């Protein structure tokens, strides 16, 4: 049996190892489209901060790890999948046949349609190659403008701030982290960042990027004279000019594009494999084509809370999906319990969380507690007597309980009305309801705090 895995990130590596453990005699091929050893993108911010070197990002530390497990690695990009013929076409002209296939290609950065996006000094922050370019430019005191203040953007921002740069952030939404936080919570994160010295523009987009050294009004002696009398500012050599929709222009030595990611599934067009937002899977992580599976950031699986299929691009979900898919690939029928939307974010020292349907549901009820002076915000969302979502800012008490009540779909009974009156009684509600119903065990350790 030949198992082929597309994608050498965490999902792909975990799946390959799981297959080898449960099918010692099978053939495994792991295909990755980057020249580096399999690594974790989530470790790149730690690389930028300087806490680790490049080898610290590697998913497995032994250079012979994959050889020892008889996992063949192929460094190539898949351009086409022939599901019926069970073959893959590679960008070098070669092809690979398979018996079972796992699609674990993850995501790729969204490339915004902005004039100047391809100029030197403009980079995404997604690969080790990107990290090397950013390290070369993000020196202490460098002016850095980041496009995007979503979840990934805030993680990158944390690393940039640690490098001692002068940072500006531009977010199209009316608040920071708009897909994770409501207006009050997102506004609190913005205020926190600005208090930390970050210039934040919300409700603003980048309209164009240009090279300052090529700006006609700035060239030669006339440009220097104009700067001397204050008509224009004399620009730094090699700097970039970033024109914003609010009419301002910001000068930067480095522009980082962090405007979101999408599942990397374009190569599946015409394959016969059903894709919606991601590769659609069933409870076994199998696609509509028998023998072909998907896991990780490119997979679309059932969300237990909403009852809909979603792409939940977080590593814990990717790891569990990879394990379940791999077991099914070797004939051990296993079901995924479902995925949920889980986000825990550290933004320059401010912790925020978001679980489940944090925006609430039609006809539901909401409990909100906000202390602007203390920088704390808590929002709970209910459907009938079940807490279907929540988010928090600066509120680190019982985060595991918050997640557990949402994921466990715990029926709160009278506790729902008590939480509407006092949202801080989460632990008591958990102890009285969740444990008695046997719905969740992951938060039990909080009792010992």
N, C-alpha and C positions, 0 to 999 in steps of 0.2 A: 504494500500500500504506500503510495507516494502522497504525502501531505505537503502542499505548497502554501506558504504564508506570505501575503503581500503586506509589507510594513515591518520595519525593524525597531519600532518604538516599544513602550512597555507592554501593550497588548500583544504584539507579535512575539516578543521574547517569552512572555509568560505562557502563551499558547504553545510555542515550540517546546518549552521545557515540560509542560503538562503532557503533551503528546508523547515525548520521549519517556517520561516516567511510566506511562500507562501502556505504551506500545513499543517495547524495546527493540523490536526487529524492523519497524517501519522506517521508511525513508522520509527525511524532513528537509525541505529547502526553505530558507528564510531570505526573502528578497527585500533589500532596502535601496533607496535611490540616492543616498548620500555616501560620500567616501569614508566617513568616519565610522568608528566602532559604534554599535547601538548605544544610544544615550537618551537621557531624559531631558526633554525641553524644559520641564519644571525646574531643573537645576541651573539653567542658564542665568537667572538673576543672581544666584550665589556665586557663579563664575564672574559676573560683572562686578559684584561687590568685592571680590577677592578672597572669599572664604574658601574656595576650592580652585584647583587648576582644571584644565580640560579633562584630565583623566578622572577627576571627581564627578563628572557628569555621566560617566559610562555606567550603563545598567549593570554590567558584570565586570568585576575588577580584574579577573584573570584573563590574560591574553589568549589562553588556550581553551577558555570555557566552552565555546561552541564546538570546537574541534573535539574536545573531550566527550561531548554529548552526541557526537556524530550528526551535528546540525550543519548542513552545507549553507554557506552564505553566498549570496549573489548580489553584487553591487550594480544595479541597473534599474531602469525605469520601465514599468509596464505601460504599454501604449494601448493595448486592446485585450479584452477577454472574450474568448470563444467558449461560451458556456456549454453549448451543445457538443462541441468537439473536444472539450476539456483541455484547451491549450491557451497559453499566454503569449502574446507578442511583446518583445522587448525593443527598446529604442536603439539597440545596437544591431538590430536585424535578426537576432536569434529568437528562439521560441522554447517554451517549457511546457511539458504536458503534466497533468495532475490527475489524481484520483479523488482527492478531497482538497478544497480550497478555502482558505480563510482570508477575507478582505479586512485588513487592519491598517489602512493607509492614513488614518488620522485626519488632520485638518491642514489647510494651508491659509496663509494670510490673505485677507481681502485687499486687493490693489485698487485704491480709490482713483477715479478718473480725474486727476488733478494735473494741470499743466506744470511740468517740471518735476514730476514724481520720479523720473529716471535720472535726475542730475546726481553727480558725485556728491556724497555727503547726505543723501537721503536713503535710509535703510529701514527695512522691517526688523523685528527682533524675534526671530523664530528658529534659526539654525545656528550651529556653531560657527559657520562662516559669517553670519550676521553679527554674532557676538564679537568676533575678531575685529570686524570693521568698526563696531561701536567702541570697543576698548581703545582703538587707535585714536579716536576723535573725542571721546568723552573724558577728557582730562580735567583735573580740578580747575574750576573757573571757566570752563568752556560753556558757551551758550547753547543749550539744547532745547529744541521745541519738539514736543511729542503730540502727535495727532491721535486722539482717542483716550478716554478716561473710563473705559469699561473695566471688567475684572482683570483681564490680561494687562491692560494699560496701567492699572494701579500697581500691579506686581512689578512691572518694568520700572515705573516711576520710583518705587522703593529702592531699586538697585541704582538708578541714576543719581538719586539724592545722596546715596552713600558714597558715590564717587566724587562728590563735591562740586557738581556742575551747577550752573545757574539755569534753573529749569522753568519752562513755560509749558502748559498743557492746554490743548484746544479740544473741546468736546462738543459735538453737534447737538447732543441732547440738552435739555434744560437743567440737567443736574449731573453730577458724577455718578458713575456706575448705574446708568438708567435702567438696565435690564435686571438689576438686582435690588434696587432701592427706590422708594417713593420720593416725592419732592422734599419732604422734611429731612429724611435720612440722607439723601444725596446731597442736600444743601449743607448738612452738618459736616459731611466728609470734605466738601469743597472748602468750608470755612477753616477746618482743621489744616488742610494742605496750605492754604494761604497764610495761616499763622506760622507755618513751618518754613515760609519763604518761597513757596512755589506760586508762580503767577498762573492763575486758572481762568480760562475763558470758557464759559458754558453758553449754550445756545448759539454757538459760533462754528463756522467751518473754514477750512483753509481753501482759498480760491485759486491760488497760484503760488509756485515757488520759482524763484529765479536766482541766478548767480549775481551777486553784488558787483563782482569785478567786471561784468559785462553790461552793467547798467549804463546806458548812454549818457544820462545826466550826470554821472559820476566820473566819467573818464577824463584823464589829462588835467592840464592846468586849470581849465575852467571849472572843473569839478572841485578841485582843491580850493579855488578862490570862493566858490559858492559855499563850501563847507566853512571856510574861514569867517564869512560874514553871517553864517547861521541860516542860510537858505536851505541847505540840506546837511545831513551828517556825513562825515567822511567814513566810508565803509572799510571794514577790516578785509585784508587780503583773503580771498577764498571763501568769504562768508556767503550765506544764503539769505535772500530776502523772502519772507513768507507773508503773503498778503491775505488778510483775514476778511471775512464777510462783514465785520463790524467797522470796516474802514481803516483799521490799523495795519501797520506793517511791522513785523517783528524780525529782527536780525538773529541768525543762528549759525553756529559752526557745524551743527549736526541736527538733522530732522529725522525723527523716528516715526514710522507709520505703524500705529497699533489700533487700527480701525475695525478690528474684528477678524474672525476666521470662519471658514466654511469647510464642510466635509470634502476631502480630496477624493472625489468620485467621478470626475469628468471622463476618465478613461473607460468607464463602464457604459458609456452611451452606445446603444445598439447591441449590447451584450445579451439582452433579454432578462437581466437581473433587475427587479423592481427597485427603484429609488424614488423617494419623496424628498424630504430634506436631507436624509441620509439613506444608507442601504437598509431597506425595510427587512426586519427579522421577526421570527416567531419566538415563542418562549424558549426554544432550544438554540436560539441565535442563528437558525437556518434561514436562508433567503427563500424566495419562491422557487429556486432551482435546487433540487435535491443534491446534497453533497457540497453545496457552496454556502459558506457561513460568513458572518461579519461580526466584528467586535471593536469596541473603542470609540473614538471620536467620530468615526465615519458611519457608525451603526445607529439605526433608529429602532428603539425598543420601547416596550410598554412602560409608561409611568403609572405606578400603582395609585398615586394620589388623584391624578386627573383622569385616569382611565384612557388616556390617549398615548399614541406613540410619540416619542421625543428623541432628540439627540442630546444626551447629557454628557458633555465633554469634560469630565473630570476623571482623574486617574483611578480612584477607587472603583468607580463603575467600569472603567476600561479593564481593570485587572479581573474583576469578577466575570465580566462578559467573556474575556479571553479564556478563563478557566472552564466556564460552562461550554463554550463553543468547542474547545479542544476535547473535552470529555465526550461530547456527542460525535465528534469526528472519528474517535476511536471506538465508537459503538456503545459507550456507556450513557444511556439516556438520562439526561439531566436537564432540569428546568431552571431558568432564571426567575428569581422571585420578583423581578421588576427593577426599575431604576427610579430615582427621584432627583429633583433638582436641589443640589446641595452646594452651597458656597460659603466658605469662611475666608475672610480677606483681612490682611494686615496692611493698612495704608499709613506709612510713616508712623507706626506705633498705635494707630487707632484700629481696633478690632471691630469688624462688622460681619454679620451673618445673614444668610437668606436660605430658607428651606421651603420646598413645596410651592403651593400657589400663594406666594407672598402678597400678590395684588388683591387676593380675595376672590369670591365667586358671586355671581348674581344671586341676590336674595340672602346672602350670608350676613354675618355680624362681625364687627371689628372691635378690638380692644387696643387702645393706644395709650402709651405713657411716655411723655417727653420731658426731659430736663435739659434745656438748652445750656444753662449755666454749667452743669456738670458734664455736658457732652454725652448724654445717655438717651437712647431712644429704643422703645420696644413696641412692636406691633404684632398682634395676634389675629389670625383670620379663621373664622369658623363657618362650617356648613352643618346646620342642625347642631348636634352636640359633638362634632368631630373638629379638631383643629387641623385645617387643611394647609396652612401656611403661616409663616412668621418671618420677620426680620428684625435685626437689632443693630444698634451702633453704640459702641462703648459699653456694651452690656455683656460681660463674659460669664455671669453666673448661670450655671446649669444649661450651657449650650447643648450638651448631649441630651438633656431632657427635652429641649425644644425640638431637636431633630427626631427623637424617639416618638414623641407624641404625634408628629406629622407622619413619619414613615409607618408607624404602627397603626395608624387610623383608629386611634383609641376612642372609644365612646366615653365621653366625660360625664354624661348625666347632669346632675345638679352642679357639678364642678364648672360646667361651661358658664353658668351665670355668675359664679364666684370669680372666675377669671375675667369676665367682662368688667366686673367691679374692681378687681385688683389683679392685674396681669402678673404681678411678681410671685403669685402663689403656684408657680409651675411645678416646683418640686413636690409640693403637697398633693397636687392633682395627679402627678405621675405615680406617687406612692400609693394613692388610694385607688387609682383606676387601672393604670397600665399593668402593674404587676399582677393585680388580681385577675386581669383578663389574659395574662400570659402573652401579651402582644409585643413586648420589647424587652430586651435584656441589656442592650448596649449602654444604657445610661446608669446601670446599677452601681457602678463604681463611684458615682457622684454622691451616694449616700455616705460614703466613708470620708468625705471631705470635712 
